[in-house]
Amino acid sequence: MAAGAMLLALGLAAAAHAEPARTIDYLYIDASETGGSGGHAAIRFGDRVFHFQWTDSGLLGVSREDFASFRRHYALLENRTIRAIRIPVSDETFDIVHEQFARRRLIQHQHVQILDALTADRRLLETFRALRNGESASPVAVEGAGYFFGGRQSVDGPGAPSAAIEKVRERIAAAYGPVFFDERRAEQEWQMDALDPPPS
């Protein structure tokens, strides 16, 4: 009797000191009649959910969001059932798998940023080339142009030269000489010729 009680006490003590099991949840969202006819899948790490989605540009990318937002979107707004398979794992396995998903998402984000920058550069070069050849070109939006204006009353009329820009031009000419803009324009044209994109 005493031996049994001792074994029970040792078992309870060992269970109390054992590390709690962590889980990785495989989530499956039932198909819907509209956008998700083939169903959807995701991986949950605690409060973070990773899942793959098609972007507007046609790329399949990994997304990350908190579980509350994920459940609200699919279960409440789209009225779709979420089924979960809970996989117990060690802390090491949890961290390794979670790190791989987080790393893939970071690399994807960097690749998309590079692609967007290259696309913008190509569009700008094609616009400049069209203007040089006397062809029609789409306008180039310049972010931060509002820094040249103090308020709504100081904005010049459509098509009128900006007084603020003219003052900046005068200050640059006084500091670097009257041919500074011509030299810079020639340098830019030379660089554009060197970076001329091939016809698509």
C-alpha positions as a Markdown table, in Angstrom:
| # | Residue | x | y | z |
|---|---|---|---|---|
| 1 | Met | 0.0 | 0.0 | 0.0 |
| 2 | Ala | 2.8 | 2.4 | 1.0 |
| 3 | Ala | 4.7 | 1.4 | -2.2 |
| 4 | Gly | 1.7 | 2.1 | -4.4 |
| 5 | Ala | 1.2 | 5.5 | -2.8 |
| 6 | Met | 4.9 | 6.3 | -3.3 |
| 7 | Leu | 4.7 | 5.4 | -7.0 |
| 8 | Leu | 1.6 | 7.5 | -7.4 |
| 9 | Ala | 3.3 | 10.5 | -5.8 |
| 10 | Leu | 6.4 | 10.0 | -8.0 |
| 11 | Gly | 4.2 | 9.9 | -11.1 |
| 12 | Leu | 2.4 | 13.1 | -10.1 |
| 13 | Ala | 5.6 | 14.9 | -9.4 |
| 14 | Ala | 7.1 | 13.8 | -12.8 |
| 15 | Ala | 3.9 | 15.0 | -14.6 |
| 16 | Ala | 4.1 | 18.3 | -12.7 |
| 17 | His | 7.7 | 18.9 | -13.9 |
| 18 | Ala | 7.1 | 17.7 | -17.5 |
| 19 | Glu | 7.1 | 20.5 | -20.1 |
| 20 | Pro | 3.7 | 21.3 | -21.5 |
| 21 | Ala | 3.2 | 20.0 | -25.0 |
| 22 | Arg | 3.0 | 22.6 | -27.8 |
| 23 | Thr | 0.9 | 22.1 | -30.8 |
| 24 | Ile | 0.9 | 23.1 | -34.5 |
| 25 | Asp | -2.6 | 23.2 | -35.8 |
| 26 | Tyr | -3.4 | 22.2 | -39.4 |
| 27 | Leu | -6.6 | 24.1 | -40.3 |
| 28 | Tyr | -8.9 | 23.2 | -43.2 |
| 29 | Ile | -11.7 | 25.6 | -44.2 |
| 30 | Asp | -14.7 | 24.1 | -45.9 |
| 31 | Ala | -15.4 | 25.1 | -49.5 |
| 32 | Ser | -17.9 | 27.9 | -50.2 |
| 33 | Glu | -20.1 | 28.6 | -53.1 |
| 34 | Thr | -18.3 | 31.8 | -54.1 |
| 35 | Gly | -14.6 | 32.4 | -53.7 |
| 36 | Gly | -13.4 | 29.2 | -52.1 |
| 37 | Ser | -14.9 | 26.4 | -54.2 |
| 38 | Gly | -11.9 | 24.2 | -53.5 |
| 39 | Gly | -11.6 | 24.8 | -49.8 |
| 40 | His | -8.7 | 26.5 | -48.0 |
| 41 | Ala | -5.8 | 25.4 | -45.7 |
| 42 | Ala | -3.7 | 27.1 | -43.1 |
| 43 | Ile | -1.1 | 26.4 | -40.4 |
| 44 | Arg | -1.6 | 27.9 | -36.9 |
| 45 | Phe | 1.3 | 28.6 | -34.5 |
| 46 | Gly | -0.4 | 29.8 | -31.3 |
| 47 | Asp | -2.1 | 33.1 | -32.2 |
| 48 | Arg | -0.4 | 33.3 | -35.6 |
| 49 | Val | -1.9 | 31.8 | -38.7 |
| 50 | Phe | 0.0 | 31.3 | -42.0 |
| 51 | His | -1.8 | 30.6 | -45.2 |
| 52 | Phe | -1.3 | 30.9 | -49.0 |
| 53 | Gln | -3.4 | 33.2 | -51.1 |
| 54 | Trp | -3.5 | 34.5 | -54.7 |
| 55 | Thr | -2.6 | 38.2 | -54.9 |
| 56 | Asp | -4.0 | 40.7 | -57.3 |
| 57 | Ser | -0.9 | 40.4 | -59.5 |
| 58 | Gly | -1.5 | 36.6 | -59.9 |
| 59 | Leu | 1.2 | 35.5 | -57.5 |
| 60 | Leu | 0.6 | 32.8 | -54.8 |
| 61 | Gly | 2.0 | 34.3 | -51.6 |
| 62 | Val | 2.1 | 33.4 | -47.9 |
| 63 | Ser | 0.0 | 35.6 | -45.6 |
| 64 | Arg | 0.2 | 36.0 | -41.8 |
| 65 | Glu | -2.5 | 37.2 | -39.5 |
| 66 | Asp | -3.7 | 36.7 | -36.0 |
| 67 | Phe | -6.1 | 33.8 | -35.4 |
| 68 | Ala | -9.0 | 36.0 | -34.2 |
| 69 | Ser | -9.0 | 37.9 | -37.5 |
| 70 | Phe | -8.6 | 34.7 | -39.5 |
| 71 | Arg | -11.5 | 33.0 | -37.7 |
| 72 | Arg | -13.7 | 36.2 | -38.0 |
| 73 | His | -13.1 | 36.3 | -41.8 |
| 74 | Tyr | -13.8 | 32.7 | -42.6 |
| 75 | Ala | -16.1 | 31.5 | -39.9 |
| 76 | Leu | -18.2 | 34.5 | -39.3 |
| 77 | Leu | -18.1 | 36.6 | -42.4 |
| 78 | Glu | -18.0 | 33.8 | -44.9 |
| 79 | Asn | -19.9 | 31.3 | -42.7 |
| 80 | Arg | -17.4 | 28.5 | -43.4 |
| 81 | Thr | -16.5 | 25.7 | -41.1 |
| 82 | Ile | -12.9 | 25.5 | -39.8 |
| 83 | Arg | -11.7 | 22.0 | -39.0 |
| 84 | Ala | -8.4 | 21.6 | -37.0 |
| 85 | Ile | -6.0 | 18.8 | -36.6 |
| 86 | Arg | -3.8 | 19.4 | -33.6 |
| 87 | Ile | -0.3 | 18.0 | -33.8 |
| 88 | Pro | 1.7 | 17.9 | -30.5 |
| 89 | Val | 5.4 | 18.9 | -31.0 |
| 90 | Ser | 8.4 | 19.8 | -28.9 |
| 91 | Asp | 9.4 | 23.4 | -28.4 |
| 92 | Glu | 12.3 | 22.9 | -30.8 |
| 93 | Thr | 10.1 | 21.5 | -33.6 |
| 94 | Phe | 7.6 | 24.3 | -33.0 |
| 95 | Asp | 10.3 | 27.0 | -33.3 |
| 96 | Ile | 11.9 | 25.4 | -36.4 |
| 97 | Val | 8.7 | 25.1 | -38.4 |
| 98 | His | 7.4 | 28.5 | -37.3 |
| 99 | Glu | 10.8 | 30.1 | -38.3 |
| 100 | Gln | 10.6 | 28.6 | -41.8 |
| 101 | Phe | 7.1 | 30.0 | -42.4 |
| 102 | Ala | 8.2 | 33.4 | -41.1 |
| 103 | Arg | 11.4 | 33.4 | -43.1 |
| 104 | Arg | 9.5 | 32.5 | -46.3 |
| 105 | Arg | 7.1 | 35.3 | -45.8 |
| 106 | Leu | 10.0 | 37.8 | -45.2 |
| 107 | Ile | 11.8 | 36.7 | -48.4 |
| 108 | Gln | 8.6 | 36.9 | -50.4 |
| 109 | His | 8.0 | 40.5 | -49.1 |
| 110 | Gln | 11.5 | 41.5 | -50.1 |
| 111 | His | 11.1 | 39.9 | -53.6 |
| 112 | Val | 7.8 | 41.8 | -54.1 |
| 113 | Gln | 9.4 | 45.1 | -53.1 |
| 114 | Ile | 12.2 | 44.5 | -55.6 |
| 115 | Leu | 9.7 | 43.6 | -58.3 |
| 116 | Asp | 7.6 | 46.8 | -57.6 |
| 117 | Ala | 10.8 | 49.0 | -57.7 |
| 118 | Leu | 12.0 | 47.4 | -61.0 |
| 119 | Thr | 8.5 | 47.8 | -62.5 |
| 120 | Ala | 8.4 | 51.5 | -61.5 |
| 121 | Asp | 11.9 | 52.1 | -62.9 |
| 122 | Arg | 11.0 | 50.5 | -66.2 |
| 123 | Arg | 7.8 | 52.5 | -66.5 |
| 124 | Leu | 9.7 | 55.7 | -65.8 |
| 125 | Leu | 12.4 | 54.9 | -68.4 |
| 126 | Glu | 9.8 | 54.0 | -71.0 |
| 127 | Thr | 8.0 | 57.4 | -70.3 |
| 128 | Phe | 11.2 | 59.3 | -70.7 |
| 129 | Arg | 12.1 | 57.5 | -73.9 |
| 130 | Ala | 8.7 | 58.2 | -75.4 |
| 131 | Leu | 9.0 | 61.9 | -74.5 |
| 132 | Arg | 12.4 | 62.1 | -76.1 |
| 133 | Asn | 11.0 | 60.5 | -79.3 |
| 134 | Gly | 8.1 | 62.8 | -79.4 |
| 135 | Glu | 5.6 | 60.1 | -78.6 |
| 136 | Ser | 2.7 | 60.3 | -76.2 |
| 137 | Ala | 3.5 | 59.0 | -72.7 |
| 138 | Ser | 1.6 | 58.5 | -69.5 |
| 139 | Pro | 2.2 | 61.2 | -66.9 |
| 140 | Val | 4.7 | 60.5 | -64.1 |
| 141 | Ala | 3.4 | 61.0 | -60.6 |
| 142 | Val | 5.9 | 62.8 | -58.3 |
| 143 | Glu | 5.4 | 62.0 | -54.7 |
| 144 | Gly | 6.0 | 64.9 | -52.3 |
| 145 | Ala | 5.3 | 67.7 | -54.8 |
| 146 | Gly | 3.1 | 69.3 | -52.2 |
| 147 | Tyr | 6.3 | 70.3 | -50.3 |
| 148 | Phe | 6.6 | 73.2 | -52.8 |
| 149 | Phe | 3.4 | 74.7 | -51.8 |
| 150 | Gly | 2.6 | 76.5 | -48.5 |
| 151 | Gly | -1.2 | 76.3 | -48.6 |
| 152 | Arg | -4.2 | 76.2 | -50.9 |
| 153 | Gln | -4.0 | 79.9 | -51.6 |
| 154 | Ser | -0.4 | 79.7 | -52.7 |
| 155 | Val | -0.9 | 77.0 | -55.3 |
| 156 | Asp | -0.4 | 78.4 | -58.8 |
| 157 | Gly | -3.1 | 77.9 | -61.4 |
| 158 | Pro | -3.2 | 74.9 | -63.7 |
| 159 | Gly | -0.3 | 75.0 | -66.2 |
| 160 | Ala | 1.3 | 78.0 | -64.6 |
| 161 | Pro | 4.9 | 77.7 | -63.5 |
| 162 | Ser | 5.4 | 77.3 | -59.7 |
| 163 | Ala | 6.9 | 80.4 | -58.1 |
| 164 | Ala | 8.4 | 78.2 | -55.4 |
| 165 | Ile | 10.1 | 75.9 | -57.9 |
| 166 | Glu | 11.4 | 78.9 | -59.8 |
| 167 | Lys | 13.0 | 80.2 | -56.6 |
| 168 | Val | 14.6 | 76.9 | -56.0 |
| 169 | Arg | 15.9 | 76.9 | -59.6 |
| 170 | Glu | 17.4 | 80.3 | -59.1 |
| 171 | Arg | 19.2 | 79.3 | -55.9 |
| 172 | Ile | 20.6 | 76.2 | -57.5 |
| 173 | Ala | 21.9 | 78.2 | -60.5 |
| 174 | Ala | 23.5 | 80.7 | -58.1 |
| 175 | Ala | 25.2 | 78.0 | -56.2 |
| 176 | Tyr | 26.3 | 75.7 | -59.0 |
| 177 | Gly | 26.3 | 77.9 | -62.1 |
| 178 | Pro | 23.9 | 78.6 | -65.0 |
| 179 | Val | 24.8 | 75.5 | -66.9 |
| 180 | Phe | 24.2 | 73.1 | -64.0 |
| 181 | Phe | 20.8 | 71.9 | -65.2 |
| 182 | Asp | 21.9 | 71.4 | -68.8 |
| 183 | Glu | 24.9 | 69.3 | -67.6 |
| 184 | Arg | 22.7 | 67.3 | -65.4 |
| 185 | Arg | 20.1 | 66.8 | -68.1 |
| 186 | Ala | 22.8 | 65.5 | -70.5 |
| 187 | Glu | 24.1 | 63.2 | -67.9 |
| 188 | Gln | 20.6 | 61.8 | -67.2 |
| 189 | Glu | 20.0 | 61.2 | -70.9 |
| 190 | Trp | 23.3 | 59.4 | -71.2 |
| 191 | Gln | 22.4 | 57.1 | -68.3 |
| 192 | Met | 18.9 | 56.5 | -69.8 |
| 193 | Asp | 20.5 | 55.5 | -73.1 |
| 194 | Ala | 22.7 | 53.0 | -71.2 |
| 195 | Leu | 19.7 | 51.6 | -69.3 |
| 196 | Asp | 17.4 | 51.6 | -72.3 |
| 197 | Pro | 15.1 | 48.6 | -71.6 |
| 198 | Pro | 14.6 | 46.0 | -74.4 |
| 199 | Pro | 11.3 | 46.0 | -76.2 |
| 200 | Ser | 8.8 | 43.7 | -74.6 |
